[in-house]
Amino acid sequence: MSVLVDTSVWSLALRRTNAAHPSQSVLERLILDGRVAIIGPIRQEILSGVKVATQFSQLRTQLKAFPDTVLTTEDFEEAAGFFNSCRTRGIQGSNTDFLICAVAVRGKMSILTMDGDFQHYAKVLPITLHQQK
């Protein structure tokens, strides 16, 4: 099964140089197993804010190893429905987060994230969070 990797994990693994985090080793294993999935909005979030052109170019090149999962009209509609379902239960989130959830559900993928908001979404939505063991 593929795993949709959220921006928080990519950012830690590709842009920061701090101490190792468990999600980094999980990501490395997923890459080696060929199980990593990414969508365009995550790619955009990762690349946004990189101020040095050479770093941007290097990061863009690294990410080209991972083709985007194709987004469909149904993904956007499902994301809007997920937004509404969570909102009526007092759970707020970003459009990108709900798109991640929708794509993961359609593709029967788990989500690897360090963003605690996904724990809240999982109480309402049929998403599976990838264990960081």
Residue pairs with C-beta under 8 A, 6 or more apart in sequence:
1 35
1 108
1 109
1 110
2 35
2 36
2 37
2 107
2 109
3 30
3 35
3 36
3 37
3 109
3 110
3 111
3 112
3 130
4 37
4 38
4 39
4 69
4 100
4 103
4 104
4 107
4 109
4 110
4 111
4 112
5 27
5 30
5 36
5 37
5 38
5 42
5 112
5 113
6 42
6 100
6 111
6 112
6 113
6 114
6 115
6 118
7 42
7 45
7 46
7 96
7 115
8 113
8 114
8 115
9 23
9 24
9 26
9 27
9 112
9 113
9 114
10 27
10 38
10 42
10 46
10 63
11 46
12 18
12 21
12 23
12 24
12 114
13 23
13 24
13 27
13 28
14 46
14 59
14 62
14 63
15 46
15 50
15 59
21 114
22 132
22 133
23 112
23 114
23 132
26 112
26 130
26 132
26 133
27 36
27 112
30 36
30 112
36 66
37 66
37 69
37 103
37 107
37 109
38 63
38 66
38 67
38 68
38 69
39 68
39 69
39 71
39 99
39 100
39 103
40 68
40 71
41 96
41 99
41 100
42 96
42 100
43 63
43 68
45 96
46 59
46 63
47 56
47 59
47 60
47 63
50 56
50 59
69 103
69 107
71 99
71 103
72 106
74 102
74 106
75 99
75 102
75 103
75 106
76 99
76 102
78 102
78 105
78 106
79 95
79 98
79 99
79 101
79 102
80 98
82 98
82 101
82 102
82 121
82 124
82 125
83 93
83 95
83 98
85 124
85 125
86 92
86 93
86 98
86 120
86 121
86 124
86 125
89 123
89 124
91 120
91 121
91 123
91 124
93 117
93 120
93 121
97 115
97 117
97 118
97 121
98 121
100 111
101 111
101 118
101 121
101 125
101 127
103 109
104 110
104 111
104 127
104 128
105 125
105 126
105 127
109 128
110 127
110 128
110 129
110 130
111 118
111 127
111 128
111 129
111 130
112 129
112 130
112 132
113 129
113 130
118 127
118 129
119 129
121 127
122 128
122 129
